[in-house]
Amino acid sequence: MIRMKLYDQVIEKILAVLGAREGLRLPVGETHWPEVSDRSMILRSDMAYELGGEGLPAIGCTVITADERLVPEDGITLLGRDLPRIQEDVPYGRIALVQVDGEALGEGQALYQAVRALEYTRYHFYPKGFMLRISAARHRESVRVGKEALAEGLDFTITGNRMISAFHKNASVKAVHIYYVTLEEKAPRQSARGGSGQAGVLAPGFDYKALAECAGEAEDITRTIDHIMTGGIMDCVSCGLQRVCDEVEGLRELHFQK
Ligand code: SF4
């Protein structure tokens, strides 16, 4: 099953970016928390803070695989502070690694639609007090967190379990692991005089740039699948997706087999 291995290299990279650090495993199971409608807004005046607020990293990414070794079971891992311990806007990353039954996803355009449908799960997920703000054009996924919901106990255990449940509504999904990151951003070290440090020297912190690059690679693969499945040109020399096909094992095979 070549096609469902297409994202495996990116998943390995994501796990490498995340895995160098100790994450906190949060409990998986049923949670009782109100849902709101998709039109519910959290106004700035009702907001405690924004995960991935303006000017901060705000990464949201869903990547699928058929390999159960990469996503063996449902799980939630937190790198950084949980919602009740945050008081101000912080950098934010949300990665969902989803193990699917590759056979159930289908072929051709159905495969592309199935991949997009899994990504769009984030649009069908409305826990009270946790309002996603997505800019597809800017590749940003930030979240407004409501003051009232925080006072009532909202945390990542609730949001993570709600998102896992939303994914499991899709019959092809076998397991989901959600990673939340709220660590400080890796930034150039400042010198004692306040100027920029030596080039290439980085202070401790999380490498959101590397995570955003992985998310970009996953999106490039999905766009390439769309090109292949919608009968795009088959001339690699003039094709704009050559770089993606050079890097991702199986894409060329998928196109020419088709
Ligand atoms: S196989 Fe060649 S033509 Fe097809 S998407 Fe990749 S680079 Fe483009």
Boltz pocket constraint, residues with backbone or C-beta under 6 A from the ligand:
constraints:
  - pocket:
      binder: B
      contacts: [[A, 224], [A, 227], [A, 228], [A, 233], [A, 234], [A, 235], [A, 236], [A, 237], [A, 239], [A, 240], [A, 241], [A, 242], [A, 243], [A, 245], [A, 251], [A, 252], [A, 255], [A, 256]]
      max_distance: 6.0
